[in-house]
Amino acid sequence: YMTDPSNWTLEYAKWRADDLGIEMTEQHWDIVALFREFIEDHSITPSSRIAQKEAKKRFSLDSKGFYRLFPNGPKQAAMVSGGIKPSGC
């Protein structure tokens, strides 16, 4: 995880995803954008519950779909999105 989410860049996200073995698709980037928006608005990473609820609301992505994109769940999405370690992880 990053300690300062303001240092996040697109290059960082691509590197981190590659490091985690994730081949980024448009759906992955949608989730990253959701996380970045939350991080910028609240200065924290969304909890697993909030992340999955927002993904379902915005993208009709259920929990199985979320875990298909990020097999280790929201904590993995947080890593790519430059977030700090989410609560509950």
C-alpha positions as CSV (number, residue, x, y, z in Angstrom):
1,Y,0.0,0.0,0.0
2,M,1.0,3.6,-0.4
3,T,1.6,5.7,2.6
4,D,0.7,8.9,0.7
5,P,-2.0,8.5,-1.8
6,S,-1.3,11.9,-3.3
7,N,1.8,10.3,-4.9
8,W,-0.3,8.0,-7.0
9,T,0.2,8.1,-10.8
10,L,-1.2,6.1,-13.7
11,E,2.3,4.6,-14.2
12,Y,2.3,3.5,-10.6
13,A,-1.1,1.8,-11.1
14,K,0.1,0.0,-14.2
15,W,3.3,-1.1,-12.5
16,R,1.4,-2.3,-9.3
17,A,-1.2,-4.2,-11.4
18,D,1.5,-5.9,-13.3
19,D,3.4,-6.7,-10.1
20,L,0.1,-8.3,-8.7
21,G,-0.4,-10.2,-12.0
22,I,-3.6,-8.3,-13.0
23,E,-4.2,-7.6,-16.6
24,M,-6.1,-4.3,-16.5
25,T,-9.3,-4.0,-18.5
26,E,-11.8,-1.1,-18.7
27,Q,-13.7,-2.7,-15.8
28,H,-10.5,-2.7,-13.7
29,W,-10.0,1.0,-14.5
30,D,-13.6,1.8,-13.5
31,I,-12.9,0.3,-10.1
32,V,-9.6,2.2,-9.8
33,A,-11.5,5.4,-10.7
34,L,-14.1,4.7,-8.0
35,F,-11.3,4.1,-5.4
36,R,-9.4,7.2,-6.5
37,E,-12.5,9.3,-6.2
38,F,-13.2,8.0,-2.7
39,I,-9.6,8.5,-1.6
40,E,-9.6,12.1,-2.9
41,D,-12.9,12.9,-1.3
42,H,-12.3,11.2,2.1
43,S,-8.5,10.9,2.4
44,I,-9.0,7.2,3.2
45,T,-9.4,4.0,1.2
46,P,-13.0,2.7,1.1
47,S,-13.8,-0.3,3.2
48,S,-14.6,-3.6,1.5
49,R,-18.3,-3.1,2.2
50,I,-18.4,0.4,0.8
51,A,-16.3,-0.5,-2.3
52,Q,-18.4,-3.5,-3.2
53,K,-21.7,-1.5,-2.6
54,E,-20.5,1.3,-4.9
55,A,-19.3,-1.1,-7.6
56,K,-22.7,-2.7,-7.6
57,K,-24.5,0.6,-7.7
58,R,-22.3,2.2,-10.4
59,F,-21.4,-0.7,-12.5
60,S,-23.9,-3.5,-11.6
61,L,-20.9,-5.5,-10.5
62,D,-21.7,-8.0,-7.8
63,S,-19.2,-9.4,-5.3
64,K,-18.3,-12.3,-7.6
65,G,-17.6,-9.9,-10.4
66,F,-15.5,-7.8,-8.1
67,Y,-13.4,-10.8,-7.0
68,R,-13.1,-11.9,-10.7
69,L,-11.4,-8.6,-11.4
70,F,-9.4,-8.4,-8.2
71,P,-9.0,-12.0,-6.8
72,N,-7.9,-10.7,-3.4
73,G,-10.7,-8.3,-3.2
74,P,-10.9,-4.6,-2.4
75,K,-7.5,-4.7,-0.7
76,Q,-5.9,-5.6,-4.0
77,A,-7.9,-2.8,-5.8
78,A,-6.7,-0.4,-3.1
79,M,-3.1,-1.3,-3.8
80,V,-3.5,-0.5,-7.5
81,S,-5.4,2.6,-6.7
82,G,-2.7,3.9,-4.4
83,G,-4.7,3.7,-1.3
84,I,-3.6,3.1,2.3
85,K,-4.5,-0.2,3.8
86,P,-8.4,-0.3,4.0
87,S,-10.0,-0.9,7.3
88,G,-11.0,-4.5,8.0
89,C,-8.1,-5.9,5.9
